[in-house]
Amino acid sequence: MGIQDIIQGKKQWRAHMARVKALPQDYQIVYKEIQRYLFKVGPIDLPDGPVLSKIVDFFEEGVASGKGVLELLGTDVAAFVDDLVKDSRTNADVYQESISGETGTAGK
């Protein structure tokens, strides 16, 4: 990864966060909790993947239609997020593999 890639990545991240900050306060709070959860146990490809951008797209559509964030997601936000990443390999999977002694699968 070169310096240009890092600079471009920072520009994209700042643009992404500007979109988040344009959302209503309740959406921002839920987004930050989702982000925190995904960074902790989410998909391995989270930094390169479109999950966070798709969540912001979904939230922007909800705002445009006049819905509250919990009307979109339901009251169990964790279940919503778990459903989003159910088919993705997560950091939790890697950790589980490392403690269970499965060799050769944690780095893939």
Kinemage of the C-alpha trace (Angstrom):
@kinemage 1
@onewidth
@group {chain A} dominant
@subgroup {mainchain}
@vectorlist {calphas} color= white
{ca met a 1} P 0.000 0.000 0.000
{ca gly a 2} L 1.556 3.254 -1.125
{ca ile a 3} L 1.189 6.730 0.271
{ca gln a 4} L -1.298 7.628 -2.472
{ca asp a 5} L -3.505 4.714 -1.428
{ca ile a 6} L -3.432 5.902 2.172
{ca ile a 7} L -4.305 9.466 1.168
{ca gln a 8} L -7.136 8.265 -1.068
{ca gly a 9} L -8.435 6.026 1.710
{ca lys a 10} L -8.477 8.934 4.153
{ca lys a 11} L -10.354 11.111 1.656
{ca gln a 12} L -12.950 8.399 1.150
{ca trp a 13} L -13.312 7.881 4.901
{ca arg a 14} L -13.762 11.615 5.508
{ca ala a 15} L -16.412 11.803 2.775
{ca his a 16} L -18.145 8.789 4.319
{ca met a 17} L -18.135 10.358 7.778
{ca ala a 18} L -19.453 13.634 6.342
{ca arg a 19} L -22.446 11.670 5.057
{ca val a 20} L -22.947 10.202 8.518
{ca lys a 21} L -22.778 13.644 10.153
{ca ala a 22} L -25.484 14.880 7.757
{ca leu a 23} L -27.919 12.296 9.171
{ca pro a 24} L -30.325 13.153 12.019
{ca gln a 25} L -28.961 12.641 15.532
{ca asp a 26} L -30.794 9.368 16.217
{ca tyr a 27} L -29.419 7.859 13.004
{ca gln a 28} L -25.910 9.010 13.911
{ca ile a 29} L -26.100 7.388 17.328
{ca val a 30} L -27.266 4.067 15.903
{ca tyr a 31} L -24.683 4.227 13.098
{ca lys a 32} L -21.847 4.782 15.579
{ca glu a 33} L -22.986 1.816 17.669
{ca ile a 34} L -23.217 -0.363 14.556
{ca gln a 35} L -19.769 0.826 13.474
{ca arg a 36} L -18.295 0.073 16.908
{ca tyr a 37} L -19.828 -3.397 16.862
{ca leu a 38} L -18.625 -4.141 13.329
{ca phe a 39} L -15.100 -2.946 14.064
{ca lys a 40} L -15.009 -5.264 17.064
{ca val a 41} L -16.477 -8.465 15.606
{ca gly a 42} L -17.457 -7.614 12.060
{ca pro a 43} L -16.323 -8.946 8.736
{ca ile a 44} L -12.613 -9.182 8.042
{ca asp a 45} L -13.075 -7.264 4.800
{ca leu a 46} L -14.864 -4.382 6.558
{ca pro a 47} L -12.296 -1.694 5.654
{ca asp a 48} L -12.367 -2.725 1.999
{ca gly a 49} L -15.991 -3.774 1.811
{ca pro a 50} L -19.136 -1.794 1.166
{ca val a 51} L -21.000 -2.669 4.380
{ca leu a 52} L -20.695 0.719 6.096
{ca ser a 53} L -21.475 2.651 2.911
{ca lys a 54} L -24.539 0.509 2.304
{ca ile a 55} L -25.726 1.192 5.841
{ca val a 56} L -25.397 4.942 5.243
{ca asp a 57} L -27.255 4.577 1.916
{ca phe a 58} L -30.018 2.687 3.734
{ca phe a 59} L -30.168 5.334 6.451
{ca glu a 60} L -30.314 8.164 3.906
{ca glu a 61} L -33.263 6.442 2.220
{ca gly a 62} L -34.966 6.115 5.600
{ca val a 63} L -34.478 9.808 6.330
{ca ala a 64} L -35.823 10.721 2.879
{ca ser a 65} L -38.938 8.635 3.502
{ca gly a 66} L -39.457 10.243 6.908
{ca lys a 67} L -38.928 7.109 8.982
{ca gly a 68} L -37.196 6.911 12.322
{ca val a 69} L -34.113 4.742 12.599
{ca leu a 70} L -35.844 2.101 14.712
{ca glu a 71} L -38.680 1.910 12.175
{ca leu a 72} L -36.052 0.844 9.628
{ca leu a 73} L -34.044 -1.547 11.769
{ca gly a 74} L -36.516 -2.733 14.350
{ca thr a 75} L -35.888 -2.609 18.064
{ca asp a 76} L -33.161 -5.269 18.006
{ca val a 77} L -30.333 -3.442 16.253
{ca ala a 78} L -27.833 -6.188 17.105
{ca ala a 79} L -29.957 -8.783 15.298
{ca phe a 80} L -30.108 -6.481 12.269
{ca val a 81} L -26.322 -6.163 12.186
{ca asp a 82} L -25.777 -9.872 12.789
{ca asp a 83} L -28.053 -10.581 9.836
{ca leu a 84} L -25.959 -8.238 7.670
{ca val a 85} L -22.736 -10.111 8.346
{ca lys a 86} L -24.091 -13.641 8.780
{ca asp a 87} L -22.353 -14.984 5.666
{ca ser a 88} L -19.097 -13.077 6.162
{ca arg a 89} L -15.972 -14.348 7.855
{ca thr a 90} L -15.564 -12.270 10.997
{ca asn a 91} L -12.806 -11.403 13.429
{ca ala a 92} L -14.691 -13.517 15.960
{ca asp a 93} L -14.383 -16.513 13.605
{ca val a 94} L -10.629 -15.985 13.327
{ca tyr a 95} L -10.323 -15.757 17.103
{ca gln a 96} L -12.447 -18.856 17.606
{ca glu a 97} L -10.297 -20.774 15.126
{ca ser a 98} L -7.113 -19.649 16.878
{ca ile a 99} L -8.250 -20.849 20.296
{ca ser a 100} L -9.750 -24.089 19.020
{ca gly a 101} L -6.442 -25.111 17.469
{ca glu a 102} L -7.534 -25.169 13.844
{ca thr a 103} L -4.336 -24.573 11.964
{ca gly a 104} L -4.026 -22.932 8.580
{ca thr a 105} L -7.505 -21.424 8.535
{ca ala a 106} L -6.994 -18.303 10.636
{ca gly a 107} L -4.874 -16.520 8.057
{ca lys a 108} L -7.124 -17.165 5.076
